[in-house]
Structures are given as structure tokens and as C-alpha cells.
């Protein structure tokens, strides 16, 4: 008998202000952790569709306001509520400078964070690793 794996996906959103800042959302439920927007796949969805849908639902940002970099893809695998969970993330830049964040009821706060502040806010090592890899990727891909 195989254990069911929970699948989720999200986008690690960033902006240049002028330095790179990452969007983190604070959960409305305990332990009130900070993460990028993410959520479970709906039936029939692929990971990219779920990542975009969840980001739009949780952050209020429109799909048109984001440029997704599909070359940066990272999977996190960890245990959540006694089940293995796999979360796929892609990097996405805000391209609409007038876009504003409007939270769903799933989150109580959001913050744009430099890498240092983001690493201080997030609790889980795999999320810190995601942020570090994104920062390194952006540093090497910038002209």
C-alpha cells in the first residue's frame, strides 16, 4: 500500500524596488507562518495552472501582472499533517508596477521582503533554501 502524496504549487513573486523584494504571506491559522502563495492542485489541474490560480486567489494579483520564469523551478518535499507533501514553485516577477496585493481570508498579512528579511521571517529550512536559490539565480541572470 502506497501512502498518498499531497501535491501543491505556487509562485515565488518578486519585484525590483530597486532591490529585489519577495512577497510573503502570513497564514491566518496557527502557527501563522510566512510563505509565498501556494495551494493544492484541483482535479484536472497541472502544477503550473494551480500555481497561477492559487497566487491569484491568495494575493489578488492578476495573471497579467506577472512574468513567470519557467527556467526557475524548485520542488520542496516535506511532511505536513502526517502526509508527504510536494510543492512546486516557479519564480515570477511583477511586471505591472500598479499591481496591488489584496489578500484572501487564508492570510492575515503580507510583506515585501529583502532576502535578509525574508530569511528571518520564514520558519522552514526548505523555504529558506528556495529563497536563497532564487536570490542566487536572480544575481546570476541579471545583466
C-alpha angles and dihedrals in degrees: 000000000000123000115241116249118217112223125205138162140197148161127253098218122202139174134194109237082172090291120049113273125183126216113237125182125207114222120239091221132065131311083030093217126181119239141149114265112285142143148167123294116255118224110285095015125122120218096262092051090050093047092054095042093048092047092051092046096045101037103028089229114139122237088239091060092061134074108202117209104210091185088072106067125152131176121208118200120192143134119270124176091347096307133097111255127197118196122187118204133190128188118248130183124209105242097174105075089197094056114120132198117243112180127220121224089268090077134045101195144008134202138187105226137189113230091263094052092043092053089050093050101046116081104197123078094219090057090048088052090051090053094047092050092048091050092050091046092051092047092053096041095050114097 
